[in-house]
Amino acid sequence: MYRHACPKDRRVTYDLLTYEGNTLMEEIFPKHEQKIDEIFKVLDQQEMETMILSLKKVGLQLNNKKFLRKYLEFEINRRNIE
């Protein structure tokens, strides 16, 4: 990894992968993705959506972001109507 300063905002610094890091991620990520798929294959689509919404709700509680909270409320309400 390496850091790159944002040319437009001195407060911002980007963390970027090196070529070697990107090559490593291309090698290991498919195995990681396969393992995650194996773990969650016991959930059907509705259970997966419920879990995702629940985790987003917990994340919103921790981050207290108004926009995301409104989006989550919209999604929950939309799904309750269907």
C-alpha positions as CSV (number, residue, x, y, z in Angstrom):
1,M,0.0,0.0,0.0
2,Y,1.0,3.6,-0.5
3,R,-0.5,6.9,0.3
4,H,-1.4,9.6,-2.2
5,A,-2.4,13.2,-1.2
6,C,-5.5,14.6,-2.8
7,P,-4.3,17.5,-5.0
8,K,-7.6,19.4,-4.4
9,D,-7.9,19.0,-0.6
10,R,-4.9,18.8,1.7
11,R,-7.0,17.1,4.4
12,V,-7.6,14.1,2.2
13,T,-5.1,11.2,1.8
14,Y,-5.8,8.2,-0.3
15,D,-4.5,4.7,0.6
16,L,-3.9,2.8,-2.6
17,L,-2.7,-0.7,-3.4
18,T,0.7,-1.2,-5.1
19,Y,0.9,-3.3,-8.2
20,E,2.1,-6.2,-6.0
21,G,-0.8,-5.7,-3.6
22,N,-3.3,-5.6,-6.4
23,T,-1.8,-8.8,-7.8
24,L,-2.1,-10.5,-4.4
25,M,-5.7,-9.4,-4.1
26,E,-6.5,-10.8,-7.5
27,E,-5.0,-14.1,-6.3
28,I,-6.6,-14.4,-2.9
29,F,-10.0,-12.6,-3.3
30,P,-11.7,-15.4,-5.3
31,K,-11.0,-17.9,-2.5
32,H,-12.3,-15.4,0.1
33,E,-15.4,-14.8,-2.0
34,Q,-16.0,-18.6,-2.4
35,K,-15.7,-19.1,1.4
36,I,-18.2,-16.3,2.1
37,D,-20.6,-17.8,-0.4
38,E,-20.3,-21.2,1.3
39,I,-21.0,-19.7,4.7
40,F,-24.1,-17.8,3.7
41,K,-25.6,-20.4,1.3
42,V,-27.8,-21.6,4.2
43,L,-29.8,-18.4,3.9
44,D,-32.6,-17.9,1.4
45,Q,-33.0,-14.5,-0.4
46,Q,-35.4,-13.1,2.2
47,E,-33.2,-14.1,5.1
48,M,-30.2,-12.6,3.3
49,E,-32.1,-9.3,2.8
50,T,-33.2,-9.2,6.4
51,M,-29.7,-9.8,7.6
52,I,-28.3,-7.1,5.4
53,L,-30.9,-4.6,6.5
54,S,-30.3,-5.5,10.2
55,L,-26.5,-5.0,9.8
56,K,-27.1,-1.7,8.1
57,K,-29.3,-0.7,11.0
58,V,-26.6,-1.5,13.5
59,G,-24.1,0.3,11.3
60,L,-26.3,3.4,11.3
61,Q,-26.6,3.3,15.0
62,L,-22.8,3.4,15.3
63,N,-22.3,6.0,12.6
64,N,-25.4,8.1,13.1
65,K,-25.6,9.2,9.5
66,K,-28.9,10.9,8.7
67,F,-28.9,10.2,5.0
68,L,-28.2,6.5,5.4
69,R,-30.7,6.3,8.2
70,K,-33.4,7.8,6.0
71,Y,-32.5,5.4,3.2
72,L,-32.7,2.4,5.5
73,E,-36.1,3.5,6.8
74,F,-37.2,3.8,3.2
75,E,-36.0,0.3,2.4
76,I,-37.6,-1.2,5.5
77,N,-40.9,0.6,4.8
78,R,-40.8,-0.5,1.2
79,R,-40.3,-4.1,2.1
80,N,-43.0,-4.0,4.7
81,I,-45.5,-2.8,2.1
82,E,-44.6,-5.6,-0.4
